Amino acid sequence: MNKRYLFPALLLAAMVMMFSTAAQARTITDMAGRTVEIPDKVEKVICSGPGCLRYLTYLQAQNMIVGVDSIEKRKSRFDARPYAIANPQFAKLPLFGEFRGHDNPELILGLSPQPQVIFKTYKEMGYDPDELQAKTGIPVVCLNYDSLASNRKSVYDALKLMGNIVGKDKRADEVCDFMERNITDLKDRTSGIAADKRKSCYVGGIAKKGPHGFQSTEPAYPPFRFVNADNAACPKDSKGKPLQHANVSKEQIVGWNPEIVFVDISTCQLGENSGAVYELKTDPAYQALGAVSSNNVYTVLPYNWYSRNYGSIIADAFFVGKVLYPEHFKDIDPAAKADEIYTFLVGKPVFGVMNKAFNINAFSRLDMR
């Protein structure tokens, strides 16, 4: 068929499919406030945008996807997405667009079988959901992807909405309960610690749309908040809420002089002669930090990797708690706890596999001498 006729033909086929299922349709309101008509029974979907396929994997519904975006096909030595490590088959599925929501309607209409629903996170990123729905004739459902610390209900609401659409209501409740149970455990272990017993800490090397150096941090870093830690880098925005991400000055870090420093190993992507660890070992200003001179620098799993890694965030919190308050976490082996979390959320214990991808292991003390 002539290529210029291909897209209209694909669109017509999609619309025929849509109208044929209209009798069994139901109407939902997505998390962007949009009214969307979807099939009553959904068995085939695609996930667009950062974290969207992570949600579906948590729901044990990853077998429903019929295509993936380009991030799932990217070959790299580094990968810190447990959901993808546990599901290598994702890389073999057909492509429907570029990562970060840059969908391709023609590729979507060429998928066989066709998705009945397109789930989309970060609706402001990439292809507009209304335009995508109009061009493909496939309902687009927008989901929030939020912070576990400051907007956990939004995360749970997204999981429950997706779960309801794909017939995984019970599993959605189980995932939300699992997260809440672990976060409550973390807070209960540390809530009674007196303020003067809390050591100041800082986490650097946080990724944000790519790797960064030591100045990249997260003022609202959930692992610190879950264990009631004293985060040195916790300025507020104009509304009084902790900032979600910040690049702070070297002078600020030196001025804060945190007692304990954590490094997100995603910074390793910058190479041996760059990144947070290299800076700590070579920059005279950082060498003067109390945490560096006392050899109190520790590594944590990547916070962001195609948006927030919820399982890794909870696992990091148990490690951070054990470092800061070892007497309150005597029963916790952080690596084993991480695998317990990953096994529940993504179906496999992937901590060891993920750790091997980096030249510096997570959950370890760095030798700064």
Residue pairs with C-beta under 8 A, 6 or more apart in sequence:
1 9
6 106
7 105
7 106
7 109
10 106
10 109
10 110
11 109
11 135
11 136
11 137
13 109
13 114
14 109
14 114
14 136
14 137
14 138
15 137
17 114
17 137
18 137
18 138
21 39
21 116
22 37
24 39
24 40
24 41
25 37
25 38
25 39
25 40
26 37
26 38
26 39
26 40
27 35
27 36
27 37
27 38
28 35
28 36
28 38
28 141
28 161
28 164
28 165
29 35
29 36
30 36
30 141
30 142
30 143
30 161
31 142
31 143
31 144
31 154
31 157
31 158
31 161
32 123
32 129
32 142
34 129
34 130
34 142
36 133
36 139
36 140
36 141
37 139
38 116
38 117
38 139
38 141
38 165
39 116
39 117
41 167
42 64
42 116
42 117
42 165
42 166
42 167
43 64
43 116
43 166
44 64
44 65
44 66
44 113
44 114
44 115
44 116
45 56
45 61
45 64
45 65
45 66
45 115
45 116
45 117
45 118
45 119
45 166
46 65
46 66
46 67
46 68
46 96
46 108
46 111
46 115
46 118
46 119
47 53
47 55
47 56
47 65
47 68
47 69
47 119
47 120
47 121
48 69
48 96
48 97
48 101
48 103
48 118
48 119
48 120
48 121
48 126
48 127
49 100
49 101
49 120
49 121
49 122
49 123
49 125
49 126
49 145
50 99
50 100
50 101
50 121
50 122
50 125
50 145
50 306
50 307
51 121
51 145
51 306
51 307
51 308
52 119
52 120
52 121
52 143
52 145
53 62
53 65
53 68
53 72
53 83
53 84
53 90
54 81
54 83
54 306
54 307
54 309
54 310
55 119
55 121
55 143
55 145
55 158
55 159
55 162
56 62
56 64
56 65
56 119
56 162
56 166
57 83
57 86
57 87
57 345
57 346
57 347
58 83
58 159
58 175
58 310
58 345
58 346
59 159
59 162
59 163
59 166
59 168
59 171
59 172
59 175
60 168
60 171
60 347
61 166
61 168
61 171
62 83
62 87
62 90
64 166
65 90
65 93
65 115
66 93
66 94
66 111
66 112
66 113
66 114
66 115
67 93
67 94
67 95
67 96
67 107
67 108
67 111
67 115
68 90
68 91
68 93
68 94
68 95
68 96
69 95
69 96
69 97
69 98
69 99
69 101
69 102
69 103
70 95
70 97
70 98
70 99
71 99
71 100
71 306
72 84
72 90
72 91
72 93
73 91
73 95
74 99
77 357
78 266
78 268
78 269
78 357
78 358
79 85
79 305
79 354
79 357
80 265
80 266
80 301
80 302
80 305
80 309
80 312
80 354
80 357
80 358
81 305
81 306
81 309
82 309
82 311
82 312
82 342
82 345
82 346
82 350
82 354
83 345
83 346
84 90
85 346
85 348
85 350
85 353
85 354
86 342
86 346
86 347
86 348
86 350
87 346
94 107
94 110
94 111
95 107
96 103
96 104
96 107
96 108
96 111
97 103
97 104
97 107
97 108
97 126
97 127
98 104
98 126
99 306
100 122
100 125
100 126
101 120
101 121
101 122
101 123
101 125
101 126
101 127
102 126
102 127
103 118
103 126
103 127
103 132
105 127
105 132
105 135
105 136
108 115
108 118
108 132
108 136
108 138
109 136
114 138
115 138
116 138
116 139
117 138
117 139
117 140
117 141
117 165
118 132
118 133
118 136
118 138
118 139
118 140
118 141
119 140
119 141
119 143
119 162
120 129
120 132
120 140
120 141
120 142
120 143
121 142
121 143
121 144
121 145
121 158
121 307
122 145
122 307
123 129
123 142
129 140
129 142
130 140
132 140
133 139
133 140
141 161
141 162
141 165
143 158
143 161
143 162
144 151
144 154
144 155
144 157
144 158
145 155
145 158
145 307
145 308
146 152
146 154
146 155
146 158
147 155
147 220
147 222
147 244
147 308
148 155
148 179
148 183
148 222
148 308
148 310
148 313
148 314
149 220
149 221
149 222
149 225
149 226
150 220
150 241
150 242
150 244
152 179
152 180
152 183
155 179
155 310
156 176
156 179
156 180
159 172
159 175
159 176
160 169
160 172
160 173
160 176
162 168
162 172
163 169
163 170
163 171
163 172
163 173
164 172
175 345
178 344
178 345
179 310
179 314
182 314
182 341
183 226
183 314
183 317
186 226
186 227
186 314
186 317
186 318
186 321
187 226
187 227
187 228
189 227
189 321
189 325
189 328
189 329
190 227
190 228
190 229
190 321
190 325
190 328
191 228
193 228
193 325
193 328
198 228
198 229
198 230
198 324
199 229
199 230
199 259
199 260
199 324
200 230
200 231
200 232
200 256
200 257
200 258
200 259
200 260
201 224
201 229
201 230
201 231
201 232
201 258
201 259
201 260
201 261
201 262
201 320
201 324
202 217
202 231
202 232
202 233
202 253
202 256
202 258
202 260
202 261
202 262
202 291
203 217
203 218
203 221
203 223
203 224
203 231
203 233
203 261
203 262
203 263
203 264
203 300
203 303
204 213
204 214
204 215
204 216
204 217
204 253
204 261
204 262
204 263
204 264
204 267
204 276
205 211
205 212
205 213
205 214
205 216
205 263
205 264
205 265
205 266
205 267
205 275
205 276
205 277
206 212
206 216
206 217
206 218
206 221
206 245
206 264
206 266
206 303
206 304
207 216
207 264
207 266
207 267
207 269
207 302
207 303
207 304
207 305
208 216
208 245
208 304
210 269
211 266
211 267
211 268
211 269
211 270
211 275
212 247
212 267
212 270
212 276
213 267
213 270
213 274
213 275
213 276
213 279
214 253
214 263
214 267
214 275
214 276
214 279
214 280
214 286
215 247
215 248
215 249
215 250
215 253
216 245
216 246
216 247
216 267
216 276
217 233
217 245
217 246
217 247
217 248
218 233
218 244
218 245
218 246
218 303
219 231
219 233
219 234
219 235
219 242
219 243
219 244
219 245
219 246
220 234
220 241
220 242
220 243
220 244
221 231
221 303
222 313
222 317
223 229
223 300
223 313
223 316
223 317
223 319
223 320
224 231
224 320
225 231
226 314
226 317
226 321
227 317
227 320
227 321
227 324
227 325
229 320
229 324
232 253
232 256
232 257
232 258
233 246
233 248
233 252
233 253
233 256
234 242
235 242
235 243
235 246
236 242
236 243
237 243
250 283
250 285
250 286
253 286
253 289
254 285
254 286
254 288
254 289
257 289
257 290
257 291
258 289
258 290
258 291
259 290
259 291
259 294
259 296
260 291
260 296
260 298
260 323
260 324
261 280
261 289
261 291
261 292
261 296
261 297
261 298
262 297
262 298
262 299
262 300
262 320
262 323
263 276
263 277
263 280
263 297
263 298
263 299
263 300
263 360
263 366
264 276
264 299
264 300
264 301
264 302
264 303
265 299
265 300
265 301
265 302
265 358
265 360
265 361
265 362
266 302
266 303
266 304
266 305
267 275
267 276
267 277
268 275
268 277
268 358
268 359
268 360
269 275
270 278
272 278
272 359
277 360
277 366
279 286
280 286
280 287
280 289
280 292
280 297
280 366
280 368
281 287
281 368
286 292
287 293
290 296
291 297
292 368
293 368
295 365
295 367
295 368
295 369
296 365
297 365
297 366
297 368
298 319
298 323
298 363
298 364
298 365
298 366
299 360
299 361
299 362
299 363
299 364
299 366
300 316
300 319
300 320
300 362
300 363
301 309
301 312
301 315
301 316
301 338
301 354
301 362
301 363
302 309
302 312
303 309
303 312
303 313
303 316
305 312
310 345
311 338
311 341
311 342
311 345
311 346
312 338
314 341
315 334
315 337
315 338
315 341
315 342
315 351
318 329
318 332
318 334
318 337
318 338
319 334
319 338
319 362
319 363
321 328
321 329
321 332
322 329
322 332
322 334
334 363
335 351
335 352
335 363
338 351
338 363
339 349
339 350
339 351
339 352
340 349
342 348
342 349
342 350
342 351
343 349
355 361
355 362
360 366
